[in-house]
Amino acid sequence: MIEPFNDEYFMKKAFSEALLAFEEGEVPVGAVVVSNQKIIARAHNLTETLNDVTAHAEMQAITAAANMLDGKYLNDCILYVTLEPCVMCAGALGWSQIGKIVYGASDDKRGFKKFASNALHPKTEIVSGVLSTECAELMQEFFRQKR
Amino acid sequence: MIEPFNDEYFMKKAFSEALLAFEEGEVPVGAVVVSNQKIIARAHNLTETLNDVTAHAEMQAITAAANMLDGKYLNDCILYVTLEPCVMCAGALGWSQIGKIVYGASDDKRGFKKFASNALHPKTEIVSGVLSTECAELMQEFFRQKR
């Protein structure tokens, strides 16, 4: 059976957000939150634009999704994000009790798996490596241009 | 020498913020950010009011302080918070490179020390236990009333 709305489909939407961040001179990370196969929140990293270290794509996506649902728990939602969440974002995702997290590239330096492996809710499902090459290459290109 | 602006002085200000949270039916955690012995940001937990798990006192205080300073790094600042920061807040404080964190009560269940002990910037100084009894009793009273 053809499944048009699979993990790759939604990761491409998150990747589009990452491209927006790239164009704005932001570390290119993008995210979408999906509920019942519909995107209910889109966000990209805005730490430079807002002068705010808390303005990661995931944080904004969590806040926007909760606003959309009028409730702070995201148990029935999936977060798609181009990069492995950091400790801050994993902590926030833990509080949100989000149902599933799908991320693209791993982040060995700042990712939560190394620094806070138990930050998520025990019921949260994790999938990694979706479009990881594209997501990682975008990050590499960003830092190459910054040098 | 008398030092009127010591850690206890500023923790009392954070405690006042926690009392506001208590009155609003929020888990009573308060925070202030101090720069050059002046309070540049005050905040209290607003997760229920805003329906947003990211609205912890520390997160709001970091954002407000960065706005005030027009820069996202808080190296010369001190955060006073009534409760040990959680994983999310410790991650955010790590990104902010804040100079010093002073907290009141420990949080054995959700505090960062247990779940993400390396989340902070290596140069961040930590002081714990300032007005810890008052801070802990306020939390206990809140959860006693909720039962």
Boltz contact constraints between the chains, C-beta under 6 A:
constraints:
  - contact:
      token1: [A, 51]
      token2: [B, 66]
      max_distance: 6.0
  - contact:
      token1: [A, 51]
      token2: [B, 72]
      max_distance: 6.0
  - contact:
      token1: [A, 52]
      token2: [B, 63]
      max_distance: 6.0
  - contact:
      token1: [A, 52]
      token2: [B, 66]
      max_distance: 6.0
  - contact:
      token1: [A, 52]
      token2: [B, 72]
      max_distance: 6.0
  - contact:
      token1: [A, 53]
      token2: [B, 72]
      max_distance: 6.0
  - contact:
      token1: [A, 53]
      token2: [B, 95]
      max_distance: 6.0
  - contact:
      token1: [A, 53]
      token2: [B, 96]
      max_distance: 6.0
  - contact:
      token1: [A, 54]
      token2: [B, 59]
      max_distance: 6.0
  - contact:
      token1: [A, 54]
      token2: [B, 62]
      max_distance: 6.0
  - contact:
      token1: [A, 54]
      token2: [B, 63]
      max_distance: 6.0
  - contact:
      token1: [A, 54]
      token2: [B, 92]
      max_distance: 6.0
  - contact:
      token1: [A, 59]
      token2: [B, 54]
      max_distance: 6.0
  - contact:
      token1: [A, 62]
      token2: [B, 54]
      max_distance: 6.0
  - contact:
      token1: [A, 63]
      token2: [B, 52]
      max_distance: 6.0
  - contact:
      token1: [A, 63]
      token2: [B, 54]
      max_distance: 6.0
  - contact:
      token1: [A, 66]
      token2: [B, 51]
      max_distance: 6.0
  - contact:
      token1: [A, 66]
      token2: [B, 52]
      max_distance: 6.0
  - contact:
      token1: [A, 72]
      token2: [B, 51]
      max_distance: 6.0
  - contact:
      token1: [A, 72]
      token2: [B, 52]
      max_distance: 6.0
  - contact:
      token1: [A, 72]
      token2: [B, 53]
      max_distance: 6.0
  - contact:
      token1: [A, 86]
      token2: [B, 91]
      max_distance: 6.0
  - contact:
      token1: [A, 87]
      token2: [B, 91]
      max_distance: 6.0
  - contact:
      token1: [A, 87]
      token2: [B, 116]
      max_distance: 6.0
  - contact:
      token1: [A, 87]
      token2: [B, 119]
      max_distance: 6.0
  - contact:
      token1: [A, 88]
      token2: [B, 88]
      max_distance: 6.0
  - contact:
      token1: [A, 88]
      token2: [B, 91]
      max_distance: 6.0
  - contact:
      token1: [A, 88]
      token2: [B, 92]
      max_distance: 6.0
  - contact:
      token1: [A, 91]
      token2: [B, 86]
      max_distance: 6.0
  - contact:
      token1: [A, 91]
      token2: [B, 87]
      max_distance: 6.0
  - contact:
      token1: [A, 91]
      token2: [B, 88]
      max_distance: 6.0
  - contact:
      token1: [A, 91]
      token2: [B, 91]
      max_distance: 6.0
  - contact:
      token1: [A, 92]
      token2: [B, 54]
      max_distance: 6.0
  - contact:
      token1: [A, 92]
      token2: [B, 88]
      max_distance: 6.0
  - contact:
      token1: [A, 95]
      token2: [B, 53]
      max_distance: 6.0
  - contact:
      token1: [A, 96]
      token2: [B, 53]
      max_distance: 6.0
  - contact:
      token1: [A, 115]
      token2: [B, 116]
      max_distance: 6.0
  - contact:
      token1: [A, 115]
      token2: [B, 118]
      max_distance: 6.0
  - contact:
      token1: [A, 115]
      token2: [B, 119]
      max_distance: 6.0
  - contact:
      token1: [A, 116]
      token2: [B, 87]
      max_distance: 6.0
  - contact:
      token1: [A, 116]
      token2: [B, 115]
      max_distance: 6.0
  - contact:
      token1: [A, 116]
      token2: [B, 116]
      max_distance: 6.0
  - contact:
      token1: [A, 118]
      token2: [B, 115]
      max_distance: 6.0
  - contact:
      token1: [A, 119]
      token2: [B, 87]
      max_distance: 6.0
